[in-house]
Amino acid sequence: MAQRWIMHVDMDAFFASVEQLDNPELRGRPVMVGGEHRGVVSAASYEARKFGVHSAMPVAQAKRLCPNGVLVRGRMARYKELSSMVMEVIHGFSPVVEQTSVDEAYVDVSGTERLYGSVEEVARALKTGVQEATGLTCSVGVAPVKFLAKIASDQNKPDGITIIRPEEVQGFLETLPVGRIPGVGPKARVTLARWGVTTVGDVLKRSRAFWERRMGERGLVFYDRAQGIDPSGIVAHGAPKSSSAETTLSDDISDKRELSRWLMVQAERVGHDLRRHGLRGRTVTLKLKYSDFKSITRSRTLPTPTDSTDTIYEVGMDLLAAERLERAVRLIGVGISNFGEVASQLSLLGGDTGDDPERRRLDSAIDAIRDKFGGKALSRGKVFGLKDKK
């Protein structure tokens, strides 16, 4: 029976690395991605981490720790765009992929040695593919089971590869801090320390019955993990059901003209994502979150599917125009769904999508320029004057 190999791919400081990729002036500098007026740090470059800055830290605290750090507002649409490219590379190595966040995924590479060579060669080929496609680095962990693959990917960051072979599992776990096991948080570590458990090896000094008495079903899972046992497999997700982009604004906005500019930025992101994946949708949805955090959505279903940036924007604008803004808006987004059979059949048969041919040619030209020269190479007039586009 072939050896089972699970790989965990984790992008290195993803959000901050994207900002350094797109802006060469940020390379080598401590970069913190987060809100200027509110919120927390969502990502920190490795240069910023040397000062103790980490994700989920309040921005004010991060500034005190790293006064020379560069604070950059996040651009989730851009991160999703590059994430999509990363996942395309990963899917090229195996169809069994579980994306767990925008910057990480598990992939079952069992048996791929026949195509790519040893498991080390598979990991190196995947890393090379990601870097060539995006200009970014990732770290890879490979192990016989899922939870160990995730631990391994964090062993040699950034840009590292760690492989835990079956015969190495027990030795690796013996001295591993117990907090490294996924799901063992700070409170659990305090409790375990009272029982004399600080490493995974300490877990096995107690019986299986002890852990069941103390922790119930979770205790049995915990005991299994200490032995390197993890029956969970890769949960491969199906085809996407929607595509969307949204922006949390640094300042609340009441002016619909200003909001319309953000809608165009988002429509461009969504349209480009659809065209990259050969998808067309019929239902356009506008999302608004007010300053009091109340959220609303408004949708309209088109008679024929579309992937046109202008069509998505115009429907989003109609929905916005019809909305009587209760108060200032702190978040705005647009998305498209309902990819069903109508869209796929029209695409397959080359049928009319309802979009103006001129619009399709314009979208194709803009996509080609941006794919070659970068997302900032070209801007539509409707977004002129808008700073810090996401």
SVG drawing of the C-alpha trace seen along z (x, -y; Angstrom):
<svg xmlns="http://www.w3.org/2000/svg" viewBox="-35 -63 50 65">
<polyline fill="none" stroke="black" stroke-width="0.4" points="0.0,0.0 1.4,-3.4 2.6,-5.7 0.1,-8.4 1.5,-11.9 -0.4,-15.1 1.1,-18.4 0.3,-21.7 1.1,-24.8 1.3,-28.1 2.1,-31.4 4.8,-33.4 3.4,-36.5 0.9,-36.6 -0.8,-40.0 2.4,-41.9 4.3,-40.0 1.8,-41.0 2.2,-44.6 6.0,-44.3 5.5,-42.6 3.3,-45.3 5.4,-48.2 9.1,-47.7 9.7,-50.6 8.3,-48.4 10.7,-45.5 13.0,-45.0 11.0,-47.3 8.8,-46.4 5.3,-46.3 2.0,-46.1 -1.3,-45.5 -4.3,-46.9 -6.7,-49.8 -5.4,-53.3 -8.2,-54.4 -9.6,-51.2 -9.1,-47.5 -6.0,-45.3 -3.0,-44.2 -4.1,-41.5 -0.6,-40.7 3.0,-41.6 6.1,-41.2 9.0,-39.3 10.9,-42.5 8.0,-43.8 7.8,-40.5 11.4,-41.1 9.9,-43.9 7.2,-41.7 4.4,-42.7 2.0,-39.9 -1.5,-39.5 -4.5,-40.3 -2.4,-42.9 -4.1,-46.4 -2.6,-48.8 -1.7,-51.3 0.3,-48.7 2.1,-47.6 3.1,-51.3 4.6,-51.5 6.6,-48.3 7.7,-49.3 7.6,-53.1 9.4,-52.9 6.9,-50.4 4.9,-51.1 1.2,-50.7 -0.7,-49.7 -4.4,-49.3 -5.4,-45.8 -6.6,-45.1 -8.6,-41.9 -9.6,-41.8 -5.9,-41.7 -5.1,-39.0 -8.0,-36.9 -6.7,-37.4 -3.2,-36.1 -4.7,-33.4 -6.7,-32.1 -3.4,-31.9 -1.8,-30.0 -4.6,-27.5 -4.5,-27.0 -0.9,-25.9 -1.7,-23.5 -4.5,-22.0 -2.0,-21.2 -0.3,-18.7 -3.3,-16.9 -7.1,-17.2 -7.5,-16.5 -7.1,-20.0 -8.7,-21.5 -8.3,-25.3 -8.6,-26.4 -8.0,-30.1 -6.9,-32.7 -3.3,-31.7 -3.1,-28.1 -4.3,-24.7 -3.9,-21.0 -3.2,-18.7 -3.0,-14.9 0.0,-14.2 0.0,-10.4 1.2,-8.7 2.4,-11.9 5.9,-10.6 5.3,-8.7 4.8,-12.0 7.2,-14.3 9.7,-12.1 10.3,-11.9 8.1,-13.8 10.9,-16.3 10.9,-16.9 7.1,-17.3 7.3,-19.9 10.1,-21.8 8.2,-21.8 5.1,-23.1 7.0,-25.9 8.7,-26.8 5.3,-26.9 3.8,-29.2 6.8,-31.6 6.8,-31.7 3.1,-32.3 2.9,-35.0 6.4,-36.2 5.7,-35.0 7.2,-32.3 5.4,-29.7 6.5,-27.1 5.5,-23.5 5.1,-20.8 4.7,-17.1 3.7,-14.3 1.8,-11.0 -1.2,-12.7 -2.9,-16.1 -2.2,-17.7 1.5,-16.9 1.7,-18.5 0.4,-21.7 2.9,-21.7 5.7,-20.9 4.9,-23.8 5.7,-26.2 9.1,-24.6 11.3,-26.4 9.5,-29.6 9.9,-31.5 10.4,-29.7 11.1,-26.3 10.3,-22.6 9.9,-20.2 9.2,-16.5 8.3,-14.2 8.6,-10.6 6.6,-7.8 9.6,-6.5 10.4,-10.0 6.9,-10.8 7.5,-9.6 10.9,-11.2 9.5,-14.5 6.6,-14.5 8.6,-13.4 10.0,-16.9 7.4,-19.0 5.8,-21.6 2.2,-20.4 0.9,-23.8 2.0,-23.1 -0.8,-20.5 -3.7,-22.3 -6.5,-23.1 -4.4,-23.3 -4.7,-26.9 -3.3,-29.0 -5.9,-28.0 -5.4,-24.3 -1.7,-24.7 -2.1,-26.1 -4.3,-23.1 -1.9,-20.6 1.1,-22.2 -0.6,-21.5 -0.7,-17.9 3.0,-17.9 2.4,-17.9 4.5,-20.4 5.6,-18.3 3.8,-15.9 5.9,-13.1 4.5,-13.8 1.0,-13.0 1.9,-9.4 3.1,-9.1 -0.6,-9.0 -3.0,-6.3 -5.7,-6.6 -8.2,-6.0 -6.8,-9.0 -7.3,-11.4 -10.8,-10.1 -11.8,-10.7 -10.3,-14.2 -11.3,-15.4 -13.9,-13.0 -14.0,-12.5 -11.5,-15.3 -9.1,-13.5 -9.1,-10.4 -8.4,-12.6 -5.6,-14.3 -4.1,-11.0 -4.2,-9.8 -2.5,-13.0 0.3,-12.4 0.9,-9.1 0.8,-10.7 -2.7,-9.3 -5.0,-11.4 -7.7,-9.7 -9.1,-13.0 -8.7,-13.3 -8.7,-16.1 -12.1,-17.7 -12.0,-18.8 -14.4,-21.6 -16.6,-21.7 -16.8,-24.4 -17.2,-28.0 -20.8,-29.2 -20.0,-32.9 -17.4,-35.6 -17.3,-38.8 -15.2,-41.7 -15.7,-44.1 -14.0,-47.0 -14.0,-48.1 -13.6,-51.8 -11.0,-53.7 -13.6,-56.5 -17.4,-56.1 -18.9,-57.5 -22.4,-58.9 -21.7,-60.2 -23.0,-57.8 -20.7,-59.2 -17.7,-58.2 -19.3,-54.8 -19.8,-54.3 -16.0,-54.5 -15.5,-51.7 -18.2,-49.7 -16.2,-50.0 -13.0,-48.8 -14.9,-45.8 -16.7,-45.1 -13.3,-45.0 -12.0,-42.5 -15.1,-40.3 -15.3,-40.5 -11.6,-39.6 -12.1,-36.6 -15.0,-35.3 -13.2,-35.6 -10.1,-33.9 -12.2,-30.9 -14.5,-30.9 -17.6,-31.6 -20.6,-33.8 -23.3,-34.6 -26.8,-35.9 -27.4,-37.3 -25.6,-40.5 -25.6,-41.3 -24.8,-44.6 -23.7,-44.5 -23.6,-47.5 -22.6,-47.7 -23.5,-50.9 -21.5,-52.7 -23.6,-50.9 -22.6,-47.6 -26.0,-46.8 -25.6,-44.9 -28.0,-44.7 -27.8,-43.0 -29.8,-43.7 -29.8,-41.4 -31.0,-41.4 -31.1,-38.4 -30.4,-39.0 -32.1,-37.2 -28.8,-36.0 -25.4,-35.3 -22.6,-37.8 -18.9,-38.2 -18.8,-41.9 -17.2,-44.4 -19.5,-47.2 -22.6,-45.1 -21.8,-44.1 -21.0,-47.7 -24.2,-49.1 -26.5,-46.6 -24.6,-47.3 -25.1,-51.0 -28.8,-50.6 -29.1,-48.7 -27.2,-51.4 -29.2,-54.2 -32.4,-52.6 -31.2,-52.4 -32.0,-55.2 -28.9,-55.2 -29.9,-55.1 -26.5,-56.4 -22.9,-56.5 -21.4,-53.3 -18.4,-51.6 -18.3,-48.6 -19.4,-48.1 -19.2,-45.1 -20.5,-43.6 -20.7,-39.9 -22.2,-37.6 -23.6,-34.1 -26.1,-31.8 -23.5,-30.2 -25.9,-27.3 -26.6,-25.5 -27.7,-28.5 -24.3,-30.1 -22.3,-26.9 -24.4,-25.9 -24.2,-29.4 -20.4,-29.4 -20.1,-25.9 -22.2,-26.6 -20.8,-30.1 -24.2,-31.6 -25.1,-35.2 -24.5,-36.2 -26.5,-39.4 -23.3,-41.5 -22.3,-44.0 -19.5,-42.6 -17.6,-45.9 -17.7,-45.4 -16.3,-41.9 -13.5,-43.1 -12.7,-45.9 -12.6,-43.5 -10.3,-41.1 -7.9,-44.0 -7.8,-45.3 -7.3,-41.7 -4.4,-41.1 -2.6,-44.4 -3.0,-43.8 -2.0,-40.2 1.2,-41.3 2.1,-44.5 0.3,-44.2 -3.0,-45.3 -2.1,-49.0 -1.0,-49.3 -4.4,-50.5 -7.4,-52.2 -10.8,-53.1 -11.9,-56.7 -14.6,-56.0 -12.0,-55.3 -9.7,-58.3 -9.1,-60.3 -9.8,-57.3 -6.8,-56.7 -5.6,-53.4 -7.7,-51.3 -8.3,-47.8"/>
</svg>
